[in-house]
Amino acid sequence: MLKDMFKKTYTRIDTKYRSSKTEEEPNIPEGLWRKCNKCSQPIYVEDVKNNYYVCPKCGGYFRVHARRRIEMIVDEGTFEEWNRDMEFSNPLDFPGYEKKVLAAREKTGLSEAVVTGKGNIGGHPAVIGVCDSRFLMSSMGYIVGEKVTRAVERATKEKLPVIFFVCSGGARMQEGMVSLMQMAKTSAALKRHQQAGQLYVTVLTDPTTGGVTASFAMLGDIILAEPKALIGFAGPRVIEQTIGQKLPEGFQRSEFLLEHGFVDKIVERHELKDTLVKILLIHENTGNKVTFRMAEVFNDLTAISAKKDYTGKTPWDTVILSRKSDRPTALDYIEKIFDDFMEFHGDRYFKDDGAIVGGIAMFHGIPVTVIGQQKGRNTKDNIKRNFGMPSPEGYRKALRLMKEAEQFHRPVVCFVDTPGAFCGLEAEERGQGEAIARNLFEMSSVKIPILSIVIGEGGSGGALAMAVANQVWMLENSVYSVLSPEGFASILWKDSKKAPEAARVMKMTARDLKKLNLIEHVVPERNPASMENLSEIAAEIDTAMRVFFNEYQGISGDEAAALRYERFRGM
């Protein structure tokens, strides 16, 4: 009986408490709060929208609908949609296919899995395409392939850049081989766009897989990616089933592709529009000619030439100075001399080599491609940069950027600073000799002006692979040689201790090479280059570069290549 009384009392109290609690809780309308599918935390929907559809708790990226993506990227009121409604096609008469497409249209409000059109991004006109994963996982069938192709063809005709935001599950299975043919069709249209000298940028989002990856997604002149996006040809599940192994953490994510050389840059969503504006601005200004006030420039150069050399040096002293750890690196000069530098990564074959950096920038209003051999600033950085010794993928990255510069008629500036090409086992396995030879071969005929500046060590073929240029300059305390003095002494005299004597007979200093007519200009260092006098030396390089650009921007690409050939032919 006592037990029954206690039970009734507890029930009354509990009911009253729950009733009171319900009355006190706020009445939250359905849809205001959601659960993040990555961190499982409750998130306020409005906060997510204001944060570019990124979870404010864990930073996880949500997939963005096509029209919302357009709102985020394209200037308000400027988007004009193309080919919105196209007649449904069921080439295989696949059962139930039409019903699936109609359901996807009703769910998304879209006619197909991609939206294409024209709009302004930061005031710069561009053709834009956006895939929407809600529509049959943005798989590519005939209509998707046709919309992409028509957009590219019209962009080529109107001389407009193309930007595609890509996501896809791959081929549209219900269309069989017709779907497969869209890979070739879209790629062929993009080839014509490239041959016309027009820009194509892709932004890879989660997920980008299958036939779309193996066609228009990976053909960008510039390939950007959102963080942690799944990107690959075969999906992870397919690979695991095929090889019978568990895939490593991070496999096929954006960061994995950046490391392996297939993505130029990973861009946070809130920075994406600004990044695209910068890319469009630089490419819009391609072919810009700037007339420098040469009287001022020549006065500056006369003052530079009058500066006395850093006296009392032996050639071996110069070797030591060229190797000093506090000597400014390529990135230091790039940051001082150029505006709006944007680094790009990867050789599109195997890896991104930290020993070579490169990208696009502006020099006094002239768009340029800048490439440098990069040493580290400390031990950790040197390990990342392999102490400035490039591997084959580094040279292939440099050549890729030069060929891209040729497409857009941009001059190239190279900063040379390497003890030599990396000579490890893996470098030989991946074709170090072929990569260097290919650079010499291709650089000889690239139809743009090239300037190379030796800022530290110019070691053997590893340096020459970045110095097949119209002009080669050297900083006063840099060196450029067939081999290191230690190696030279070991080979000829069987004694590496004779390196100082080797440095003397090798004629490897800037002044020696200028007398031999192997370089065009010596940039003086009143004091050995360091971070303390970086601004002064960078200003001297800037002055001399204005003379170079004033001379070469008036000649054609064919003339630039011919002059480069004659330069080396006379040696």
Secondary structure, 3 states (H helix, E strand, C coil): CHHHHHHHHHHHHHHHHHHHHHHHCCCCCCCCEEECCCCCCEEEHHHHHHCCCECCCCCCECCCCHHHHHHHHCCCCCCEEECCCCCCCCCCCCCCHHHHHHHHHHHHCCCCCEEEEEEEECCEEEEEEEECCCCHHHCECHHHHHHHHHHHHHHHHHCCCEEEEEEECCECHHHHHHHHHHHHHHHHHHHHHHHCCCCEEEEEEEEEEHHHHCCHHHCCCEEEECCCCEEECCCHHHHHHHHCCCCCCCCCEHHHHHHCCCCCEECCHHHHHHHHHHHHHHHHCCCCCCCCCHHHHHHHHHHHHHCCCCCCCCHHHHHHHHCCCCCCCHHHHHHHHCEEEEEECCCCCCCCCCCEEEEEEEECCEEEEEEEECCCCCHHHHHHCHHHCCCHHHHHHHHHHHHHHHHCCCCEEEEEEECCCCCCHHHHHCCHHHHHHHHHHHHCCCCCCEEEEEEEEEEHHHHHCCCCCCEEEEECCCEEECCCHHHHHHHHHCCHHHHHHHHHHCCCEHHHHHHCCCCCEEECCCCCCCCCCHHHHHHHHHHHHHHHHHHHCCCCHHHHHHHHHHHHHCC
